[in-house]
Amino acid sequence: MPFQKPSCLALILCEAVIEDKLTNNKSLIGLFNQVQAHQLPIIHAKMCIVISLSGGHGKVPITLKMSSLSTGEDVFQAAGEVVFNDPLSVCDLVFELRQVPFKTEGAYAINVFYNNIPLIERRFLVTVARGK
């Protein structure tokens, strides 16, 4: 079968994911684009990353990485395999991160890779609330 990388259909940040055990349908709660802190550094208590992939063949190696765009420092990285029984199927991956450290204000990126080939990038901001 010819080489074909999977497609990333979605990459979403949210506060929580509720999964129905009967249908495997997911409800995403509290979607966000920004983490706001009173001061830095902070430890963000919990965040979820939801990734939807399609077009894969068999076992597909995937890497997820979160990093600061201003410093290049990695905040989080995970690697594993996604199994596609059918290239038309959609695989939803949910990563629940706890105690996520953010040292600096600015833009951060979440990247998904297949064999070191970028599939998608999702940016979000970390800001400090300024008094009035």
N, CA and C atoms as a LAMMPS dump frame, in Angstrom:
ITEM: TIMESTEP
0
ITEM: NUMBER OF ATOMS
396
ITEM: BOX BOUNDS ff ff ff
-5.0000000000000000e+02 5.0000000000000000e+02
-5.0000000000000000e+02 5.0000000000000000e+02
-5.0000000000000000e+02 5.0000000000000000e+02
ITEM: ATOMS id mol type element x y z
1 1 1 N 0.847 -1.171 0
2 1 2 C 0 0 0
3 1 3 C 0.895 1.237 0
4 2 1 N 0.605 2.258 -0.826
5 2 2 C 1.455 3.44 -0.886
6 2 3 C 1.421 4.232 0.415
7 3 1 N 2.535 4.948 0.657
8 3 2 C 2.643 5.777 1.862
9 3 3 C 1.566 6.842 1.863
10 4 1 N 0.882 6.965 2.98
11 4 2 C -0.09 8.036 3.146
12 4 3 C -0.127 8.403 4.611
13 5 1 N 0.147 9.658 4.912
14 5 2 C 0.088 10.079 6.31
15 5 3 C -1.367 10.299 6.703
16 6 1 N -1.685 10.101 7.98
17 6 2 C -3.047 10.36 8.427
18 6 3 C -3.347 11.858 8.401
19 7 1 N -4.615 12.191 8.4
20 7 2 C -5.054 13.579 8.46
21 7 3 C -5.514 13.894 9.872
22 8 1 N -5.195 15.09 10.339
23 8 2 C -5.687 15.548 11.628
24 8 3 C -6.898 16.43 11.353
25 9 1 N -8.076 15.959 11.744
26 9 2 C -9.324 16.656 11.477
27 9 3 C -9.606 17.747 12.498
28 10 1 N -9.102 17.592 13.73
29 10 2 C -9.364 18.575 14.779
30 10 3 C -8.33 18.456 15.885
31 11 1 N -8.044 19.603 16.519
32 11 2 C -7.227 19.663 17.726
33 11 3 C -7.867 20.749 18.589
34 12 1 N -8.449 20.348 19.7
35 12 2 C -9.255 21.25 20.521
36 12 3 C -8.751 21.241 21.959
37 13 1 N -8.694 22.42 22.58
38 13 2 C -8.362 22.569 23.997
39 13 3 C -9.645 22.79 24.783
40 14 1 N -9.78 22.116 25.911
41 14 2 C -10.959 22.319 26.744
42 14 3 C -10.622 21.962 28.189
43 15 1 N -11.573 22.285 29.072
44 15 2 C -11.381 22.031 30.494
45 15 3 C -11.668 20.582 30.876
46 16 1 N -12.633 19.952 30.192
47 16 2 C -13.004 18.583 30.543
48 16 3 C -13.652 17.887 29.353
49 17 1 N -13.597 16.556 29.356
50 17 2 C -14.246 15.729 28.341
51 17 3 C -15.068 14.679 29.071
52 18 1 N -16.341 14.602 28.706
53 18 2 C -17.227 13.577 29.257
54 18 3 C -17.517 12.583 28.139
55 19 1 N -17.249 11.302 28.397
56 19 2 C -17.446 10.279 27.374
57 19 3 C -18.587 9.347 27.776
58 20 1 N -19.541 9.186 26.862
59 20 2 C -20.658 8.272 27.072
60 20 3 C -20.145 6.846 26.879
61 21 1 N -20.283 6.005 27.893
62 21 2 C -19.737 4.636 27.833
63 21 3 C -20.453 3.755 26.82
64 22 1 N -21.723 4.037 26.538
65 22 2 C -22.471 3.216 25.582
66 22 3 C -22.139 3.565 24.136
67 23 1 N -22.046 4.855 23.831
68 23 2 C -21.864 5.281 22.44
69 23 3 C -20.443 5.73 22.107
70 24 1 N -19.622 5.958 23.123
71 24 2 C -18.279 6.535 22.976
72 24 3 C -18.307 7.972 22.458
73 25 1 N -19.493 8.603 22.416
74 25 2 C -19.586 10.015 22.045
75 25 3 C -18.978 10.853 23.156
76 26 1 N -18.364 11.977 22.757
77 26 2 C -17.676 12.833 23.718
78 26 3 C -18.328 14.204 23.77
79 27 1 N -18.452 14.737 24.978
80 27 2 C -18.907 16.11 25.186
81 27 3 C -17.706 16.905 25.682
82 28 1 N -17.37 17.964 24.958
83 28 2 C -16.23 18.805 25.322
84 28 3 C -16.761 19.986 26.118
85 29 1 N -16.215 20.189 27.313
86 29 2 C -16.694 21.21 28.232
87 29 3 C -15.633 22.302 28.374
88 30 1 N -16.065 23.551 28.221
89 30 2 C -15.182 24.695 28.486
90 30 3 C -14.048 24.846 27.49
91 31 1 N -14.362 24.94 26.2
92 31 2 C -13.331 25.17 25.189
93 31 3 C -12.655 26.508 25.457
94 32 1 N -11.339 26.592 25.247
95 32 2 C -10.629 27.848 25.496
96 32 3 C -9.469 28.042 24.529
97 33 1 N -9.019 29.303 24.445
98 33 2 C -7.889 29.694 23.605
99 33 3 C -6.803 30.389 24.415
100 34 1 N -7.046 30.544 25.716
101 34 2 C -6.134 31.326 26.543
102 34 3 C -6.15 30.808 27.973
103 35 1 N -4.977 30.775 28.588
104 35 2 C -4.836 30.484 30.005
105 35 3 C -4.453 31.8 30.66
106 36 1 N -5.257 32.255 31.626
107 36 2 C -4.968 33.521 32.288
108 36 3 C -4.507 33.248 33.711
109 37 1 N -3.377 33.857 34.069
110 37 2 C -2.778 33.654 35.389
111 37 3 C -2.75 34.977 36.143
112 38 1 N -2.706 34.879 37.474
113 38 2 C -2.538 36.073 38.299
114 38 3 C -1.072 36.462 38.368
115 39 1 N -0.194 35.458 38.253
116 39 2 C 1.248 35.683 38.245
117 39 3 C 1.912 34.471 37.596
118 40 1 N 3.149 34.652 37.2
119 40 2 C 3.922 33.561 36.603
120 40 3 C 5.148 33.298 37.459
121 41 1 N 5.651 32.098 37.476
122 41 2 C 5.117 30.898 36.819
123 41 3 C 3.86 30.396 37.531
124 42 1 N 3.086 29.58 36.805
125 42 2 C 1.886 28.974 37.373
126 42 3 C 1.875 27.484 37.066
127 43 1 N 1.076 26.777 37.836
128 43 2 C 0.774 25.38 37.543
129 43 3 C -0.72 25.351 37.223
130 44 1 N -1.047 25.096 35.953
131 44 2 C -2.444 25.031 35.529
132 44 3 C -2.985 23.667 35.946
133 45 1 N -4.062 23.675 36.728
134 45 2 C -4.546 22.444 37.366
135 45 3 C -4.914 21.342 36.377
136 46 1 N -5.682 21.682 35.324
137 46 2 C -6.144 20.626 34.416
138 46 3 C -6.518 21.219 33.067
139 47 1 N -6.17 20.512 32.017
140 47 2 C -6.609 20.851 30.666
141 47 3 C -6.679 19.567 29.847
142 48 1 N -7.572 19.561 28.864
143 48 2 C -7.708 18.396 27.981
144 48 3 C -7.381 18.801 26.551
145 49 1 N -6.732 17.908 25.848
146 49 2 C -6.441 18.074 24.425
147 49 3 C -7.162 16.946 23.703
148 50 1 N -7.997 17.318 22.737
149 50 2 C -8.749 16.337 21.96
150 50 3 C -8.255 16.405 20.519
151 51 1 N -7.861 15.257 19.99
152 51 2 C -7.34 15.165 18.628
153 51 3 C -8.17 14.139 17.868
154 52 1 N -8.618 14.492 16.665
155 52 2 C -9.332 13.557 15.79
156 52 3 C -8.464 13.283 14.571
157 53 1 N -8.193 12.01 14.329
158 53 2 C -7.346 11.58 13.211
159 53 3 C -8.128 10.655 12.286
160 54 1 N -7.797 10.703 10.996
161 54 2 C -8.397 9.798 10.018
162 54 3 C -7.371 9.519 8.926
163 55 1 N -7.63 8.49 8.137
164 55 2 C -6.77 8.195 6.992
165 55 3 C -5.547 7.367 7.312
166 56 1 N -5.469 6.821 8.516
167 56 2 C -4.317 6.001 8.873
168 56 3 C -4.498 4.563 8.418
169 57 1 N -3.374 3.854 8.352
170 57 2 C -3.369 2.443 7.941
171 57 3 C -2.651 1.628 9.002
172 58 1 N -3.377 0.761 9.71
173 58 2 C -2.75 -0.087 10.724
174 58 3 C -2.271 0.708 11.92
175 59 1 N -1.095 0.322 12.471
176 59 2 C -0.502 1.021 13.608
177 59 3 C 0.241 2.255 13.116
178 60 1 N -0.132 3.403 13.663
179 60 2 C 0.423 4.68 13.219
180 60 3 C 1.093 5.369 14.412
181 61 1 N 2.417 5.664 14.302
182 61 2 C 3.097 6.363 15.399
183 61 3 C 2.718 7.847 15.405
184 62 1 N 2.322 8.336 16.585
185 62 2 C 1.906 9.729 16.741
186 62 3 C 2.66 10.323 17.925
187 63 1 N 3.103 11.571 17.783
188 63 2 C 3.72 12.307 18.88
189 63 3 C 2.961 13.609 19.076
190 64 1 N 2.701 13.943 20.333
191 64 2 C 2.042 15.182 20.716
192 64 3 C 3.049 15.985 21.526
193 65 1 N 3.198 17.275 21.184
194 65 2 C 4.169 18.106 21.889
195 65 3 C 3.575 19.485 22.14
196 66 1 N 3.731 20.002 23.36
197 66 2 C 3.342 21.367 23.705
198 66 3 C 4.616 22.125 24.056
199 67 1 N 4.779 23.318 23.473
200 67 2 C 5.984 24.096 23.751
201 67 3 C 5.7 25.586 23.712
202 68 1 N 6.584 26.333 24.353
203 68 2 C 6.52 27.797 24.343
204 68 3 C 7.121 28.296 23.031
205 69 1 N 6.4 29.17 22.332
206 69 2 C 6.939 29.701 21.075
207 69 3 C 8.03 30.737 21.321
208 70 1 N 7.998 31.405 22.482
209 70 2 C 9.012 32.424 22.749
210 70 3 C 10.329 31.837 23.234
211 71 1 N 10.282 30.743 24.003
212 71 2 C 11.52 30.168 24.53
213 71 3 C 11.917 28.864 23.831
214 72 1 N 10.965 28.218 23.153
215 72 2 C 11.231 26.925 22.533
216 72 3 C 11.208 25.769 23.519
217 73 1 N 10.975 26.054 24.795
218 73 2 C 10.985 25.027 25.832
219 73 3 C 9.746 24.146 25.732
220 74 1 N 9.956 22.825 25.816
221 74 2 C 8.845 21.874 25.825
222 74 3 C 8.174 21.873 27.182
223 75 1 N 6.845 21.896 27.172
224 75 2 C 6.041 21.818 28.388
225 75 3 C 5.562 20.389 28.6
226 76 1 N 5.255 19.71 27.498
227 76 2 C 4.685 18.37 27.563
228 76 3 C 5.002 17.653 26.26
229 77 1 N 5.261 16.336 26.359
230 77 2 C 5.433 15.519 25.162
231 77 3 C 4.975 14.102 25.462
232 78 1 N 4.27 13.502 24.492
233 78 2 C 3.825 12.111 24.619
234 78 3 C 3.904 11.46 23.251
235 79 1 N 4.25 10.182 23.235
236 79 2 C 4.326 9.433 21.98
237 79 3 C 3.646 8.09 22.166
238 80 1 N 3.044 7.618 21.087
239 80 2 C 2.387 6.316 21.128
240 80 3 C 1.926 5.919 19.747
241 81 1 N 1.122 4.879 19.697
242 81 2 C 0.59 4.398 18.429
243 81 3 C -0.932 4.466 18.445
244 82 1 N -1.484 4.817 17.302
245 82 2 C -2.928 4.787 17.091
246 82 3 C -3.186 3.666 16.093
247 83 1 N -4.18 2.82 16.38
248 83 2 C -4.49 1.702 15.494
249 83 3 C -5.727 2.047 14.673
250 84 1 N -5.552 2.023 13.358
251 84 2 C -6.652 2.258 12.422
252 84 3 C -7.052 0.914 11.817
253 85 1 N -8.294 0.501 12.063
254 85 2 C -8.802 -0.734 11.457
255 85 3 C -9.242 -0.485 10.021
256 86 1 N -9.536 0.764 9.711
257 86 2 C -10.036 1.158 8.394
258 86 3 C -9.571 2.59 8.15
259 87 1 N -9.006 2.896 6.978
260 87 2 C -8.531 4.264 6.734
261 87 3 C -9.644 5.316 6.733
262 88 1 N -10.899 4.896 6.617
263 88 2 C -12.014 5.849 6.659
264 88 3 C -12.485 6.132 8.082
265 89 1 N -12.009 5.333 9.045
266 89 2 C -12.435 5.535 10.425
267 89 3 C -11.796 6.799 11.003
268 90 1 N -12.433 7.333 12.037
269 90 2 C -11.924 8.499 12.754
270 90 3 C -11.571 8.05 14.164
271 91 1 N -10.346 8.311 14.568
272 91 2 C -9.885 7.989 15.916
273 91 3 C -9.802 9.275 16.721
274 92 1 N -10.54 9.317 17.827
275 92 2 C -10.498 10.459 18.723
276 92 3 C -9.588 10.131 19.903
277 93 1 N -8.592 10.98 20.119
278 93 2 C -7.662 10.804 21.232
279 93 3 C -7.915 11.914 22.243
280 94 1 N -7.981 11.548 23.512
281 94 2 C -8.183 12.525 24.58
282 94 3 C -6.995 12.441 25.528
283 95 1 N -6.318 13.574 25.708
284 95 2 C -5.215 13.681 26.651
285 95 3 C -5.667 14.597 27.777
286 96 1 N -5.687 14.089 28.999
287 96 2 C -6.016 14.91 30.159
288 96 3 C -4.715 15.232 30.878
289 97 1 N -4.344 16.499 30.849
290 97 2 C -3.09 16.937 31.467
291 97 3 C -3.402 17.584 32.814
292 98 1 N -2.641 17.231 33.811
293 98 2 C -2.793 17.821 35.147
294 98 3 C -1.471 18.451 35.566
295 99 1 N -1.596 19.536 36.323
296 99 2 C -0.427 20.232 36.86
297 99 3 C 0.532 20.661 35.738
298 100 1 N -0.008 21.384 34.771
299 100 2 C 0.78 21.824 33.61
300 100 3 C 1.527 23.108 33.976
301 101 1 N 2.864 23.105 33.893
302 101 2 C 3.628 24.302 34.277
303 101 3 C 3.779 25.283 33.111
304 102 1 N 3.489 26.54 33.384
305 102 2 C 3.747 27.612 32.422
306 102 3 C 4.659 28.622 33.102
307 103 1 N 5.863 28.813 32.55
308 103 2 C 6.852 29.698 33.162
309 103 3 C 6.796 31.114 32.603
310 104 1 N 6.375 31.241 31.34
311 104 2 C 6.419 32.55 30.694
312 104 3 C 5.091 32.892 30.043
313 105 1 N 4.864 34.188 29.908
314 105 2 C 3.693 34.684 29.208
315 105 3 C 3.96 34.601 27.705
316 106 1 N 2.899 34.461 26.917
317 106 2 C 3.055 34.474 25.47
318 106 3 C 2.353 33.317 24.794
319 107 1 N 2.737 33.111 23.542
320 107 2 C 2.118 32.077 22.717
321 107 3 C 2.762 30.718 22.964
322 108 1 N 1.897 29.717 23.008
323 108 2 C 2.312 28.321 23.123
324 108 3 C 1.701 27.565 21.952
325 109 1 N 2.317 26.447 21.589
326 109 2 C 1.813 25.643 20.472
327 109 3 C 1.721 24.186 20.887
328 110 1 N 0.664 23.55 20.409
329 110 2 C 0.515 22.102 20.52
330 110 3 C 0.672 21.564 19.104
331 111 1 N 1.602 20.649 18.926
332 111 2 C 1.868 20.058 17.619
333 111 3 C 1.632 18.56 17.665
334 112 1 N 1.08 18.034 16.563
335 112 2 C 0.895 16.602 16.397
336 112 3 C 1.753 16.175 15.216
337 113 1 N 2.549 15.109 15.427
338 113 2 C 3.461 14.612 14.4
339 113 3 C 3.183 13.147 14.094
340 114 1 N 3.394 12.788 12.842
341 114 2 C 3.405 11.398 12.393
342 114 3 C 4.796 11.143 11.836
343 115 1 N 5.582 10.26 12.475
344 115 2 C 6.964 9.998 12.026
345 115 3 C 7.743 11.3 11.817
346 116 1 N 7.647 12.219 12.748
347 116 2 C 8.304 13.534 12.702
348 116 3 C 7.786 14.44 11.588
349 117 1 N 6.69 14.078 10.956
350 117 2 C 6.044 14.921 9.94
351 117 3 C 4.903 15.67 10.624
352 118 1 N 4.908 17.008 10.586
353 118 2 C 3.829 17.746 11.251
354 118 3 C 2.473 17.482 10.602
355 119 1 N 1.465 17.236 11.442
356 119 2 C 0.095 17.063 10.963
357 119 3 C -0.753 18.296 11.229
358 120 1 N -0.548 18.935 12.4
359 120 2 C -1.339 20.114 12.751
360 120 3 C -0.632 20.86 13.883
361 121 1 N -0.864 22.16 13.92
362 121 2 C -0.394 22.984 15.035
363 121 3 C -1.565 23.805 15.549
364 122 1 N -1.709 23.876 16.863
365 122 2 C -2.762 24.664 17.51
366 122 3 C -2.111 25.581 18.518
367 123 1 N -2.319 26.886 18.353
368 123 2 C -1.706 27.858 19.255
369 123 3 C -2.716 28.36 20.283
370 124 1 N -2.179 28.737 21.441
371 124 2 C -2.988 29.367 22.482
372 124 3 C -2.082 30.305 23.271
373 125 1 N -2.695 31.191 24.048
374 125 2 C -1.942 32.189 24.793
375 125 3 C -1.945 31.911 26.289
376 126 1 N -0.85 32.28 26.94
377 126 2 C -0.784 32.347 28.395
378 126 3 C -0.572 33.823 28.708
379 127 1 N -1.484 34.398 29.492
380 127 2 C -1.415 35.829 29.824
381 127 3 C -1.487 36.019 31.329
382 128 1 N -1.014 37.188 31.757
383 128 2 C -1.098 37.565 33.162
384 128 3 C -2.167 38.635 33.281
385 129 1 N -3.116 38.422 34.207
386 129 2 C -4.182 39.405 34.436
387 129 3 C -3.552 40.638 35.065
388 130 1 N -3.774 41.757 34.456
389 130 2 C -3.22 43.022 34.957
390 130 3 C -4.312 43.76 35.731
391 131 1 N -3.966 44.33 36.886
392 131 2 C -4.92 45.106 37.681
393 131 3 C -5.303 46.4 36.976
394 132 1 N -6.485 46.928 37.302
395 132 2 C -6.962 48.156 36.635
396 132 3 C -6.455 49.393 37.293
